[in-house]
Amino acid sequence: MIAFLRGKLAEAYPHQAIVDVGGVGYATNIPLTTFDKLPQQGAEVRLLTHHHVTEREHTLFGFFTEDERDLFRLLIDRVSGIGPKMALSVLSGMPVAAFKDAVIRNDTAALARIKGVGKKTAERIVLELKDKVGVVDAWQAAEVARGTHDPKQAAISDAVLGLIALGYKQSEAQKTVNELVKASTEPVRADKLIREALRAMQ
């Protein structure tokens, strides 16, 4: 598993970036949101990656932020009928924050305007993310925590979102994280909560 690439930006196109890491060029498929944040060619860049493996090929997808990669993984893992190419189209067609807001508000019309999505896929995205995965509740909790500047609640929400991105249901992740927070006397950190929750849910 390749978790990230750090090196010189050798080439950049709207849907692909080539990163020179120690003399080896890694081609990564990227969304437009990542392309817009890339530095000048030849500058150092760090891209978070998702290594997608099929019977026919190995493909790297690159992202500038954790939010982009988490949403990409959520779409391909939890929404039926969405593969990596369509997930990239979603990210290219709408910023992560706007996508989350559209799902929370059941705004399928906004999602359907994304190239390649359409009405039926938009409805499926909302149905499966909101009702089956329960990720919307975690998104809303994260927004409230940031709005009230509550670092403890923000860490809890980030931990729950991290666990959902790894394949756990929102209710299961929330319950485990809450139990860990109650039992701990140390400062709450999202990364530590995720590690402890993974051990607890094995």
Buried (B, 14 or more C-beta within 10 A) or exposed (E): EBEEBEBBBBEBEEBBBBBBEEEEEBBBBBBBBBBEBBEEEEEEBEBBBBEBEEEEEEBBBBBBEBBBBBBBBBBBBBBEEBEBEBBBBBBBBBBBEEBBBBBBEBBBEBBBBBEEBBEEBBBBBBBBBBEEBBBBBBBEBBBEBBEEEEEEBBBBBBBBBBBBBBEBBBEBBBBBBEEBBEEEEEEBBBEBBBEBBBEEEE
